[in-house]
Amino acid sequence: MTSDASEHLAFMKIALKEANKCIPTPTAFCVGCVIVVPVRSATDAEEKVVLSTGYSRELEGNTHAEANALAKARGLSSAQLEEFFPEGIPSDGGVGGLLKEADVYTTLEPCSVRTSGLPACADALVGAQVRRCYIGVGEPDDFVICEGADKLTRSGVGVIWLKGLEQECLDAARRR
């Protein structure tokens, strides 16, 4: 296994920990999400840091993991961002620019439709213009037919199906 593969699995394991914080419900999945951004050190080496995390129903309003992670990232203050970037915040100087460089790790394929009428997570990730989305497992057809990965791909977001933790991601999603 390459170091890149190990790094991707490590971030997905963080997303799994987020999914396991979720209060189970019979009408929705338990999902975890991690948003990772690149940071250049003083030696110009690039490392990746967790900008924010989220899990299903973490925030008020029947919210999903990806939407919560995006909301928490957008809510970071300048002082909090400076902790990640002591050399200065890259891009446009704000969270929007960071999200354009972000990799999202989600335990379950981002939803393409919400029966509640709330915005779909795939649309939120497209709107944030994230760079890539690493997905632990496809969304089962328990509630809706999901086309989140297709929606992301059609919109120019890189989609990577991460191999190695599919069963753990599915078990977390269906936890009751």
Secondary structure as UniProt FT lines:
FT   HELIX           3..19
FT   TURN            20..21
FT   TURN            26..27
FT   STRAND          32..40
FT   TURN            42..43
FT   STRAND          46..55
FT   TURN            56..57
FT   TURN            60..62
FT   HELIX           65..74
FT   HELIX           78..84
FT   TURN            86..87
FT   TURN            91..92
FT   HELIX           95..100
FT   STRAND          103..106
FT   TURN            115..116
FT   HELIX           121..128
FT   STRAND          132..135
FT   TURN            141..142
FT   HELIX           148..154
FT   TURN            155..156
FT   STRAND          158..161
FT   HELIX           166..173
//
